[in-house]
């Protein structure tokens, strides 16, 4: 079974990151959730980054606010795809510091970056990555996208006069 590791810098990031957990669970994708601070627990960060793939993790979603080093540091250590979620935190400059810290990675250390507080999209992207090799997850993505289409069609019926 495919598994997504979801990590964040502190418990204050959990309300944002919960959206990734929820959407992945709706697709039947197993998640492993942990707090891994790039600045306060660097040893844990190194262990996580170097060993996540040995524990069956296939994709990592890393959420961080402020200087937001977690996604990039994990990507520098791990052979797995990493999706960064910039989190608007209390010490943030309108979230732009987090966005740019995750987005502006040097060549050779890619991090797929979603919108500010965009954990739901990070979960969907992780499922799409898994779906490229897992037909069951792929079908759930197809069904999900069809449900989005149907919501728009139904909403349009209420608008037209």
Residue frames as a rotation matrix with the C-alpha (Angstrom) as fourth column:
UNK 1
0.573 0.820 0.000 0.00
0.820 -0.573 0.000 0.00
0.000 0.000 -1.000 0.00
UNK 2
-0.121 -0.561 0.819 1.15
0.500 -0.747 -0.438 3.51
0.857 0.357 0.371 -0.81
UNK 3
0.413 0.196 -0.889 1.93
0.900 -0.239 0.365 5.80
-0.141 -0.951 -0.275 2.10
UNK 4
0.274 -0.272 0.923 2.41
0.297 -0.889 -0.350 9.55
0.915 0.369 -0.163 2.36
UNK 5
-0.249 -0.422 -0.872 4.50
0.968 -0.095 -0.230 11.10
0.014 -0.902 0.432 5.10
UNK 6
0.461 0.422 0.780 3.09
0.347 -0.895 0.279 14.38
0.817 0.142 -0.559 6.34
UNK 7
-0.136 -0.584 -0.800 5.40
0.991 -0.070 -0.118 16.46
0.012 -0.808 0.588 8.47
UNK 8
0.616 0.314 0.723 5.22
0.302 -0.941 0.153 19.98
0.728 0.124 -0.674 9.83
UNK 9
-0.316 -0.883 0.348 7.42
0.059 -0.384 -0.921 22.26
0.947 -0.271 0.173 11.87
UNK 10
-0.973 0.032 0.227 5.12
-0.229 -0.132 -0.964 22.57
0.000 -0.991 0.136 14.87
UNK 11
-0.593 0.805 0.014 1.69
0.741 0.553 -0.381 21.64
-0.315 -0.215 -0.925 16.20
UNK 12
-0.197 0.532 -0.824 0.45
-0.066 -0.845 -0.530 25.12
-0.978 -0.050 0.202 15.24
UNK 13
-0.720 -0.116 -0.685 0.66
-0.673 -0.129 0.729 23.98
-0.172 0.985 0.015 11.59
UNK 14
-0.878 0.314 0.360 -1.80
0.275 0.949 -0.156 21.11
-0.391 -0.038 -0.920 12.16
UNK 15
0.066 0.972 -0.224 -5.02
0.074 -0.229 -0.971 23.02
-0.995 0.048 -0.087 11.32
UNK 16
0.174 -0.079 -0.982 -3.62
-0.910 -0.394 -0.130 23.73
-0.376 0.916 -0.140 7.83
UNK 17
-0.708 -0.620 -0.338 -2.01
-0.704 0.661 0.262 20.31
0.061 0.423 -0.904 7.34
UNK 18
-0.477 0.616 0.627 -5.17
-0.129 0.656 -0.743 18.46
-0.870 -0.435 -0.233 8.43
UNK 19
0.447 0.677 -0.585 -6.61
-0.676 -0.173 -0.717 19.16
-0.586 0.716 0.380 4.97
UNK 20
-0.218 -0.601 -0.769 -3.89
-0.910 0.409 -0.061 17.00
0.352 0.687 -0.636 3.38
UNK 21
-0.920 -0.091 0.381 -4.58
-0.283 0.827 -0.485 14.22
-0.271 -0.554 -0.787 5.85
UNK 22
-0.129 0.979 0.156 -8.33
-0.287 0.114 -0.951 14.39
-0.949 -0.167 0.266 5.22
UNK 23
0.442 0.322 -0.837 -8.16
-0.872 -0.063 -0.485 14.33
-0.209 0.945 0.253 1.41
UNK 24
-0.518 -0.692 -0.503 -5.63
-0.763 0.639 -0.093 11.49
0.386 0.336 -0.859 1.38
UNK 25
-0.809 0.295 0.508 -7.78
-0.175 0.705 -0.687 9.45
-0.561 -0.645 -0.519 3.76
UNK 26
0.227 0.950 -0.214 -10.76
-0.525 -0.066 -0.849 10.05
-0.821 0.304 0.484 1.44
UNK 27
0.320 -0.219 -0.922 -8.67
-0.903 0.224 -0.366 8.49
0.287 0.950 -0.126 -1.36
UNK 28
0.996 0.089 -0.027 -7.78
-0.074 0.933 0.353 5.53
0.057 -0.349 0.935 0.87
UNK 29
0.272 -0.962 -0.006 -4.12
0.069 0.026 -0.997 6.55
0.960 0.271 0.074 1.09
UNK 30
0.622 -0.137 -0.771 -2.36
0.771 0.279 0.573 5.75
0.136 -0.951 0.279 4.35
UNK 31
0.494 -0.468 0.733 -0.62
-0.192 -0.881 -0.433 8.65
0.848 0.073 -0.525 6.06
UNK 32
0.157 -0.521 -0.839 2.11
0.965 0.262 0.018 8.94
0.211 -0.812 0.544 8.66
UNK 33
0.627 0.175 0.759 1.99
0.127 -0.984 0.122 12.28
0.768 0.020 -0.640 10.48
UNK 34
0.242 -0.610 -0.755 4.76
0.970 0.159 0.182 13.79
0.009 -0.776 0.630 12.62
UNK 35
0.993 -0.103 -0.064 6.21
-0.093 -0.986 0.135 17.04
-0.077 -0.128 -0.989 13.91
UNK 36
0.293 -0.941 0.169 9.73
0.944 0.313 0.107 17.58
-0.154 0.129 0.980 12.59
UNK 37
0.927 0.031 -0.375 11.26
0.041 -0.999 0.020 21.00
-0.374 -0.034 -0.927 13.18
UNK 38
0.626 -0.727 0.282 14.15
0.470 0.063 -0.880 21.97
0.622 0.684 0.381 10.91
UNK 39
0.071 -0.608 0.791 15.42
-0.334 -0.762 -0.556 24.38
0.940 -0.225 -0.257 13.56
UNK 40
0.212 0.080 0.974 14.50
-0.971 -0.100 0.219 22.79
0.115 -0.992 0.056 16.88
UNK 41
0.503 -0.063 0.862 14.96
-0.274 0.934 0.228 19.08
-0.820 -0.351 0.453 16.10
UNK 42
0.265 -0.421 -0.868 17.61
-0.962 -0.182 -0.205 18.93
-0.072 0.889 -0.453 13.37
UNK 43
-0.775 -0.550 0.311 18.67
-0.541 0.832 0.122 15.38
-0.326 -0.074 -0.942 14.30
UNK 44
-0.160 0.821 0.548 15.08
0.172 0.570 -0.804 14.18
-0.972 -0.035 -0.232 13.84
UNK 45
0.604 0.325 -0.728 14.93
-0.562 -0.474 -0.678 16.04
-0.565 0.819 -0.104 10.52
UNK 46
-0.270 -0.803 -0.531 18.06
-0.963 0.209 0.173 14.28
-0.028 0.558 -0.829 9.27
UNK 47
-0.800 0.015 0.600 16.79
-0.135 0.970 -0.204 10.88
-0.585 -0.244 -0.774 10.39
UNK 48
0.223 0.969 0.107 13.39
0.039 0.101 -0.994 11.44
-0.974 0.226 -0.015 8.79
UNK 49
0.510 -0.031 -0.860 14.83
-0.768 -0.467 -0.438 12.69
-0.388 0.883 -0.262 5.51
UNK 50
-0.459 -0.821 -0.338 17.35
-0.888 0.429 0.163 9.90
0.011 0.376 -0.927 5.18
UNK 51
-0.969 -0.052 0.242 15.07
-0.112 0.964 -0.243 7.04
-0.221 -0.263 -0.939 6.25
UNK 52
-0.182 0.980 -0.078 11.44
-0.704 -0.186 -0.686 7.80
-0.687 -0.070 0.724 5.26
UNK 53
0.128 0.221 -0.967 11.75
-0.940 0.337 -0.048 5.69
0.315 0.915 0.251 2.10
UNK 54
-0.775 -0.464 -0.428 12.94
-0.313 0.871 -0.378 2.69
0.549 -0.158 -0.821 4.14
UNK 55
-0.818 0.545 0.184 9.69
-0.068 0.226 -0.972 2.80
-0.571 -0.808 -0.148 6.16
UNK 56
-0.438 0.662 0.608 7.45
0.856 0.514 0.056 2.56
-0.276 0.545 -0.792 3.07
UNK 57
0.214 0.450 -0.867 6.83
0.092 -0.893 -0.440 6.26
-0.973 0.014 -0.232 2.56
UNK 58
0.058 -0.115 0.992 6.37
0.960 0.279 -0.024 7.07
-0.274 0.953 0.127 -1.16
UNK 59
-0.003 0.000 1.000 5.81
0.450 -0.893 0.001 10.84
0.893 0.450 0.003 -1.08
UNK 60
-0.441 -0.164 -0.882 6.51
0.882 -0.262 -0.392 13.46
-0.167 -0.951 0.260 1.60
UNK 61
0.374 0.513 0.773 4.36
0.441 -0.831 0.338 16.52
0.816 0.214 -0.537 2.26
UNK 62
-0.365 -0.574 -0.733 6.17
0.930 -0.186 -0.317 19.06
0.046 -0.797 0.602 4.43
UNK 63
0.562 0.616 0.552 4.44
0.519 -0.783 0.344 22.13
0.644 0.093 -0.759 5.82
UNK 64
-0.222 -0.676 -0.703 6.32
0.966 -0.249 -0.065 25.02
-0.131 -0.693 0.709 7.36
UNK 65
0.847 0.487 0.212 5.87
0.499 -0.866 -0.006 28.68
0.181 0.111 -0.977 8.18
UNK 66
0.721 -0.581 -0.378 8.24
-0.181 -0.684 0.706 31.59
-0.669 -0.440 -0.598 8.63
UNK 67
-0.129 -0.889 -0.440 11.67
-0.837 -0.140 0.529 30.76
-0.531 0.437 -0.726 7.21
UNK 68
0.728 0.684 0.044 10.17
-0.553 0.624 -0.552 27.41
-0.405 0.377 0.833 6.11
UNK 69
-0.218 -0.919 -0.329 13.34
-0.974 0.186 0.128 25.34
-0.056 0.348 -0.936 5.79
UNK 70
-0.089 0.180 0.980 11.67
-0.450 0.871 -0.200 21.98
-0.889 -0.458 0.004 6.47
UNK 71
0.861 0.473 0.189 10.57
-0.082 0.495 -0.865 21.06
-0.502 0.729 0.465 2.91
UNK 72
0.691 -0.642 -0.331 13.89
-0.585 -0.229 -0.778 21.97
0.424 0.732 -0.534 1.31
UNK 73
-0.230 -0.802 0.552 16.01
-0.968 0.248 -0.044 20.29
-0.102 -0.544 -0.833 3.95
UNK 74
0.196 0.365 0.910 13.96
-0.278 0.911 -0.305 17.09
-0.940 -0.193 0.281 3.72
UNK 75
0.977 0.186 -0.101 14.25
-0.136 0.186 -0.973 17.21
-0.162 0.965 0.207 -0.08
UNK 76
0.328 -0.932 -0.156 18.03
-0.883 -0.244 -0.401 17.56
0.335 0.269 -0.903 0.22
UNK 77
-0.455 -0.514 0.727 18.19
-0.810 0.578 -0.099 14.35
-0.370 -0.634 -0.679 2.25
UNK 78
-0.011 0.619 0.786 15.49
-0.149 0.776 -0.613 12.16
-0.989 -0.124 0.084 0.70
UNK 79
-0.952 -0.271 0.141 15.22
0.071 0.251 0.965 10.36
-0.297 0.929 -0.219 -2.64
UNK 80
-0.285 0.940 0.188 11.42
0.901 0.330 -0.283 10.80
-0.328 0.089 -0.940 -2.47
UNK 81
-0.333 0.285 0.899 9.31
0.459 -0.784 0.419 13.52
0.824 0.552 0.130 -4.08
UNK 82
-0.598 0.107 -0.795 8.65
0.730 -0.338 -0.594 16.32
-0.332 -0.935 0.124 -1.59
UNK 83
0.007 0.678 0.735 5.66
0.621 -0.579 0.528 18.65
0.784 0.452 -0.425 -1.73
UNK 84
-0.854 -0.388 -0.347 6.05
0.515 -0.529 -0.675 21.85
0.078 -0.755 0.651 0.27
UNK 85
0.296 0.944 0.145 3.14
0.794 -0.327 0.513 23.63
0.531 -0.037 -0.846 1.92
UNK 86
-0.765 -0.490 0.418 3.92
0.200 -0.798 -0.569 27.22
0.613 -0.352 0.708 2.90
UNK 87
0.093 0.777 -0.622 2.03
0.940 0.138 0.313 27.96
0.329 -0.614 -0.718 6.11
UNK 88
-0.019 -0.025 0.999 1.09
-0.067 -0.997 -0.026 31.49
0.998 -0.067 0.018 7.11
UNK 89
-0.010 -0.088 -0.996 2.28
0.898 0.438 -0.048 31.61
0.441 -0.894 0.074 10.70
UNK 90
0.815 0.387 -0.432 2.16
0.567 -0.689 0.452 34.23
-0.122 -0.613 -0.781 13.45
UNK 91
0.207 -0.819 -0.535 5.76
0.142 -0.516 0.845 35.25
-0.968 -0.250 0.009 12.75
UNK 92
-0.145 -0.197 0.970 5.26
0.924 0.324 0.204 35.35
-0.354 0.925 0.136 8.99
UNK 93
-0.704 -0.069 -0.706 5.45
-0.164 -0.952 0.257 38.30
-0.691 0.297 0.660 6.62
UNK 94
0.090 0.886 -0.455 1.98
-0.870 -0.153 -0.468 37.72
-0.484 0.438 0.757 5.12
UNK 95
0.663 0.169 0.729 3.15
-0.016 0.977 -0.211 34.21
-0.748 0.129 0.651 4.24
UNK 96
0.898 -0.311 -0.312 5.48
-0.381 -0.191 -0.905 35.40
0.221 0.931 -0.290 1.48
UNK 97
-0.025 -0.949 0.315 8.57
-0.996 0.050 0.072 34.43
-0.084 -0.312 -0.946 3.44
UNK 98
-0.053 0.090 0.995 7.28
-0.292 0.951 -0.101 30.85
-0.955 -0.296 -0.025 3.62
UNK 99
0.891 0.434 0.132 6.25
0.017 0.258 -0.966 30.76
-0.454 0.863 0.222 -0.04
UNK 100
0.698 -0.656 -0.287 9.61
-0.625 -0.363 -0.691 32.02
0.349 0.662 -0.663 -1.28
UNK 101
-0.112 -0.755 0.646 11.63
-0.917 0.329 0.226 29.85
-0.383 -0.567 -0.729 1.12
UNK 102
0.090 0.229 0.969 9.97
-0.004 0.973 -0.229 26.73
-0.996 0.017 0.088 -0.27
UNK 103
0.910 0.407 0.082 9.64
0.095 -0.012 -0.995 27.85
-0.404 0.913 -0.050 -3.90
UNK 104
0.724 -0.653 -0.221 13.16
-0.644 -0.526 -0.556 29.14
0.246 0.545 -0.801 -4.52
UNK 105
0.715 -0.466 0.521 15.12
-0.002 0.744 0.668 25.88
-0.699 -0.478 0.531 -4.23
UNK 106
-0.093 -0.833 -0.546 18.53
-0.793 -0.270 0.547 25.48
-0.602 0.484 -0.635 -5.88
UNK 107
0.318 0.132 -0.939 19.01
-0.839 0.500 -0.214 23.23
0.441 0.856 0.269 -8.90
UNK 108
-0.500 -0.496 -0.710 19.16
-0.241 0.867 -0.436 19.57
0.832 -0.047 -0.553 -7.94
UNK 109
-0.933 0.243 -0.265 16.91
0.332 0.299 -0.895 19.89
-0.138 -0.923 -0.359 -4.87
UNK 110
-0.641 0.728 0.243 13.35
-0.140 -0.423 0.895 20.17
0.754 0.540 0.373 -6.20
UNK 111
-0.792 0.586 -0.173 10.35
0.332 0.175 -0.927 20.80
-0.513 -0.791 -0.333 -4.00
UNK 112
-0.456 0.757 0.467 6.89
0.572 -0.152 0.806 20.91
0.681 0.635 -0.364 -5.57
UNK 113
-0.948 0.053 -0.315 5.27
0.218 -0.612 -0.760 23.93
-0.233 -0.789 0.568 -3.94
UNK 114
-0.152 0.962 0.228 1.54
0.910 0.046 0.411 24.53
0.385 0.270 -0.883 -3.50
UNK 115
0.072 0.286 0.956 -0.24
0.068 -0.957 0.281 27.76
0.995 0.045 -0.088 -2.56
UNK 116
-0.780 -0.289 0.555 -0.06
-0.447 -0.363 -0.818 29.37
0.438 -0.886 0.154 0.85
UNK 117
-0.465 0.549 0.694 -1.98
-0.663 0.304 -0.685 27.11
-0.587 -0.778 0.222 3.27
UNK 118
0.137 0.532 -0.836 -2.68
-0.976 0.216 -0.023 24.81
0.168 0.819 0.549 0.28
UNK 119
-0.612 -0.438 0.659 -2.41
-0.629 0.775 -0.069 21.48
-0.480 -0.456 -0.749 2.10
UNK 120
0.382 0.803 0.457 -5.49
-0.211 0.558 -0.803 20.07
-0.900 0.210 0.383 0.36
UNK 121
0.827 -0.119 -0.550 -3.81
-0.557 -0.042 -0.829 20.53
0.076 0.992 -0.100 -3.02
UNK 122
-0.277 -0.956 0.100 -0.63
-0.958 0.267 -0.106 18.98
0.074 -0.125 -0.989 -1.61
UNK 123
-0.300 0.257 0.919 -2.66
-0.365 0.859 -0.359 15.90
-0.881 -0.443 -0.164 -0.67
UNK 124
0.788 0.615 0.007 -4.25
-0.186 0.250 -0.950 15.74
-0.586 0.748 0.311 -4.12
UNK 125
0.474 -0.695 -0.540 -0.85
-0.837 -0.164 -0.523 16.12
0.275 0.700 -0.659 -5.81
UNK 126
-0.504 -0.643 0.577 0.60
-0.795 0.607 -0.019 13.36
-0.338 -0.468 -0.817 -3.62
UNK 127
0.120 0.639 0.760 -2.30
-0.112 0.769 -0.629 11.09
-0.986 -0.010 0.164 -4.59
UNK 128
0.884 0.171 -0.435 -1.76
-0.426 -0.091 -0.900 11.91
-0.194 0.981 -0.007 -8.27
UNK 129
-0.082 -0.977 -0.197 1.90
-0.982 0.112 -0.150 10.96
0.169 0.181 -0.969 -7.94
UNK 130
-0.554 -0.068 0.829 0.91
-0.448 0.865 -0.228 7.68
-0.702 -0.498 -0.510 -6.29
UNK 131
0.447 0.876 0.182 -1.82
-0.233 0.311 -0.921 7.16
-0.864 0.369 0.343 -8.89
UNK 132
0.309 -0.408 -0.859 0.74
-0.951 -0.120 -0.285 7.03
0.013 0.905 -0.425 -11.67
UNK 133
-0.664 -0.593 -0.455 1.67
-0.567 0.797 -0.210 3.57
0.487 0.119 -0.865 -10.35
UNK 134
-0.899 0.424 0.108 -1.45
0.181 0.585 -0.791 2.58
-0.398 -0.691 -0.603 -8.36
UNK 135
-0.773 0.605 0.193 -4.61
0.210 -0.043 0.977 2.07
0.599 0.795 -0.094 -10.42
UNK 136
0.000 0.810 -0.587 -6.90
0.961 0.163 0.225 2.16
0.277 -0.564 -0.778 -7.36
UNK 137
-0.218 -0.149 -0.965 -5.62
0.560 -0.828 0.001 5.57
-0.799 -0.540 0.264 -6.28
UNK 138
-0.987 -0.159 -0.029 -5.77
0.059 -0.519 0.853 6.77
-0.150 0.840 0.521 -9.89
UNK 139
-0.449 0.888 0.098 -9.43
0.611 0.225 0.759 5.78
0.652 0.401 -0.644 -10.13
UNK 140
0.155 0.488 -0.859 -10.21
0.954 -0.300 0.002 7.70
-0.256 -0.820 -0.512 -6.94
UNK 141
-0.621 -0.417 -0.664 -8.56
0.207 -0.904 0.373 10.78
-0.756 0.094 0.648 -8.44
UNK 142
-0.917 0.344 0.201 -10.61
0.188 -0.073 0.980 10.35
0.351 0.936 0.002 -11.64
UNK 143
-0.067 0.947 -0.315 -13.79
0.887 0.201 0.416 10.05
0.457 -0.252 -0.853 -9.55
UNK 144
-0.089 -0.041 -0.995 -12.84
0.756 -0.653 -0.041 13.06
-0.649 -0.756 0.089 -7.44
UNK 145
-0.898 -0.302 -0.319 -12.28
0.035 -0.773 0.633 15.24
-0.438 0.558 0.705 -10.50
UNK 146
-0.644 0.750 0.152 -15.59
0.419 0.179 0.890 14.10
0.640 0.637 -0.429 -11.93
UNK 147
0.092 0.689 -0.719 -17.29
0.996 -0.059 0.071 15.11
0.007 -0.723 -0.691 -8.65
UNK 148
-0.503 -0.326 -0.800 -15.74
0.371 -0.918 0.141 18.58
-0.781 -0.226 0.583 -8.95
UNK 149
-0.985 0.158 0.066 -17.14
0.017 -0.295 0.955 18.86
0.170 0.943 0.288 -12.48
UNK 150
-0.309 0.934 -0.179 -20.59
0.731 0.354 0.584 17.77
0.608 0.049 -0.792 -11.31
UNK 151
-0.105 0.220 -0.970 -20.59
0.852 -0.483 -0.202 20.37
-0.513 -0.848 -0.137 -8.50
UNK 152
-0.829 -0.235 -0.508 -19.96
-0.026 -0.891 0.454 23.12
-0.559 0.389 0.732 -11.06
UNK 153
-0.826 0.563 0.033 -22.69
0.145 0.156 0.977 21.79
0.545 0.812 -0.210 -13.36
UNK 154
-0.083 0.819 -0.567 -25.19
0.949 0.239 0.206 21.61
0.304 -0.521 -0.797 -10.48
UNK 155
-0.311 -0.106 -0.945 -24.21
0.608 -0.786 -0.112 25.07
-0.731 -0.609 0.309 -9.26
UNK 156
-0.991 -0.081 -0.110 -24.70
-0.038 -0.612 0.790 26.50
-0.131 0.787 0.603 -12.73
UNK 157
-0.482 0.876 0.017 -28.28
0.641 0.339 0.689 25.17
0.597 0.343 -0.725 -12.79
UNK 158
0.134 0.531 -0.837 -29.08
0.963 -0.270 -0.017 27.33
-0.235 -0.803 -0.547 -9.77
UNK 159
-0.507 -0.431 -0.747 -27.62
0.273 -0.902 0.335 30.44
-0.818 -0.034 0.575 -11.39
UNK 160
-0.964 0.115 0.242 -29.22
0.226 -0.134 0.965 30.24
0.143 0.984 0.103 -14.83
UNK 161
-0.388 0.883 -0.263 -32.55
0.034 -0.271 -0.962 31.96
-0.921 -0.383 0.075 -15.31
